[in-house]
Amino acid sequence: MPALAQSPQSKSLAEQEHEIRRMEVAAARRSSAAFTSYVMRDEAGRPLKMAPFHRDWHLLLAHCEQLIIEGSAEIGKSVQLIAWCAWKIGIDPTIRIVIVSKNRDKAAQLLSALVKVMHSPQYREVFPERSVQGWNVHTLRVNGWDGRNPTVQAYQFKAPITGNRVDIVIFDDILDSMNTRTEDQRVEYFNFYKNTYISRLTYRGQVVFVSNSWHPRDLMHRLKSEPGWTYRRYPIWWPGSDGGMVSLWPEQWPIARIEKVRSKFADDQRYFQRVYECIAIDDSASVWEQSWIDAAEREGKGLRMVRSLVEAQGEFFRAITLGVDLATCRPASRRKTDESVFTVNGRRPDGKKRLLCIEHGRFHGPQLVDKIRDLYKRFSGVPWVETNGAQKYIYDFCTAPDPYGVVNPIPVRSFETTASNKYDPRFGVEALGTEMACGIQVFPHVPPGDPYHAAYQHLIKDMKSYDPGKHAGDFLMSHWIGNEGLRLGHGGATVVPGLHAAAR
């Protein structure tokens, strides 16, 4: 007679554990979701816990040739993609995958994470026949590769791709505020995608695009409007039937944490809306509103521009900066005037930023240094000067030893203007408008006849004519540089009591 099958009760604990493990390994070979649960580890080295929406992603990845996942930050998008790639390679070593990231460093990090997974004991248990034959910061080859096209390539978006054929292209968070800023940039990214990646896809080609929201006409949203794409959106929360907030991932993102993170971006909710709530925003539609200026002027009711620190009687500041926009260092495309602009700002104990003084004029060589030294003497505010080259020029003069020992050095700081910091939704030029609307910026009353009236009107004009696609005006740039100096620190001394400006 054939032997009867053993009942679970007759098996030893070790045998039962072995049987469970064998079933888990078999499931991991069949399903990328089961593979992720079995192989992947969290930061503490524990098996990765997947949320229901993660399993939805793996189902989509299994059935969609063109897939867009628009998802909040910090919900495990990259981890799931790395696990899926490792599983695909285990199933088919001839596959050719390209991972595209925002920059070279991020791409290298993703490839390194993939290699780490493939070297793990759990991966070798699921796919013992698969091994890494060679890899560097940009490419990975496994046993069974076709000898010409690497198994995996990881590059930044505009980098050249090795080989001619690609089976899977993954775009992992390639968009940001800088590369979606202008229509020219958005069109350039779309054309590069069409000309570089699509032509290399094989008959079994698959494209996966994972991103935050940035602009309604960025690359992701352009692709979304084309036929053939499957699109899913995963904001960090959504309104419940009772009007309350429902978290996408309660274990990792309880409502209290969502509210805490949102409060950090109270000065500019647009960043939170884009990165966490998956809301695309067109910044060019957000002009500098008069109501923002009115709010800043209401905060400064009763205050005046001051010629020096001693005129600000009754006002106290934790830091003071001098933002310097040099005419001699502007690119030709932004040289609207030959005047250099100097803006003095102070940060009060309540966190609000008070506009103290704006001066401008044509200065060259030693005259420019004398002007900065004069303002430093009057306000004790650290000068922040645009561009490293200008800073070096100013530094050489301002810190030169005085043979008579009368003049002390000035702690000039450099400020490099880049597209990244200028357009940063939290700290860029437009963030000043948000601060004004929120009552953080304090503008004094500058009536006609006031010696600072013309300069103040220049600043207001620069704000009202601000176009995100063009260069900011000189007075607005000077004001922004000074405000960035307050944020970055090194703002100088605390104010001392003196004659109030209204009594001058």
Secondary structure as GFF3:
##gff-version 3
##sequence-region A 1 504
A	DSSP	three_ten_helix	8	10	.	.	.	ID=ss1
A	DSSP	alpha_helix	13	30	.	.	.	ID=ss2
A	DSSP	alpha_helix	32	39	.	.	.	ID=ss3
A	DSSP	alpha_helix	52	63	.	.	.	ID=ss4
A	DSSP	beta_strand	66	71	.	.	.	ID=ss5
A	DSSP	alpha_helix	77	91	.	.	.	ID=ss6
A	DSSP	beta_strand	97	101	.	.	.	ID=ss7
A	DSSP	alpha_helix	104	118	.	.	.	ID=ss8
A	DSSP	alpha_helix	121	126	.	.	.	ID=ss9
A	DSSP	beta_strand	132	135	.	.	.	ID=ss10
A	DSSP	beta_strand	139	142	.	.	.	ID=ss11
A	DSSP	beta_strand	152	156	.	.	.	ID=ss12
A	DSSP	beta_strand	166	172	.	.	.	ID=ss13
A	DSSP	alpha_helix	183	192	.	.	.	ID=ss14
A	DSSP	pi_helix	193	197	.	.	.	ID=ss15
A	DSSP	three_ten_helix	198	200	.	.	.	ID=ss16
A	DSSP	beta_strand	201	211	.	.	.	ID=ss17
A	DSSP	alpha_helix	219	224	.	.	.	ID=ss18
A	DSSP	beta_strand	230	234	.	.	.	ID=ss19
A	DSSP	beta_strand	237	239	.	.	.	ID=ss20
A	DSSP	beta_strand	245	247	.	.	.	ID=ss21
A	DSSP	alpha_helix	255	264	.	.	.	ID=ss22
A	DSSP	alpha_helix	269	275	.	.	.	ID=ss23
A	DSSP	three_ten_helix	283	285	.	.	.	ID=ss24
A	DSSP	alpha_helix	290	299	.	.	.	ID=ss25
A	DSSP	three_ten_helix	309	311	.	.	.	ID=ss26
A	DSSP	beta_strand	319	325	.	.	.	ID=ss27
A	DSSP	three_ten_helix	327	329	.	.	.	ID=ss28
A	DSSP	three_ten_helix	332	334	.	.	.	ID=ss29
A	DSSP	beta_strand	340	347	.	.	.	ID=ss30
A	DSSP	beta_strand	353	361	.	.	.	ID=ss31
A	DSSP	alpha_helix	366	379	.	.	.	ID=ss32
A	DSSP	beta_strand	382	386	.	.	.	ID=ss33
A	DSSP	alpha_helix	388	398	.	.	.	ID=ss34
A	DSSP	beta_strand	413	415	.	.	.	ID=ss35
A	DSSP	alpha_helix	419	422	.	.	.	ID=ss36
A	DSSP	alpha_helix	429	437	.	.	.	ID=ss37
A	DSSP	beta_strand	441	442	.	.	.	ID=ss38
A	DSSP	alpha_helix	453	464	.	.	.	ID=ss39
A	DSSP	alpha_helix	474	488	.	.	.	ID=ss40
A	DSSP	three_ten_helix	501	503	.	.	.	ID=ss41
###
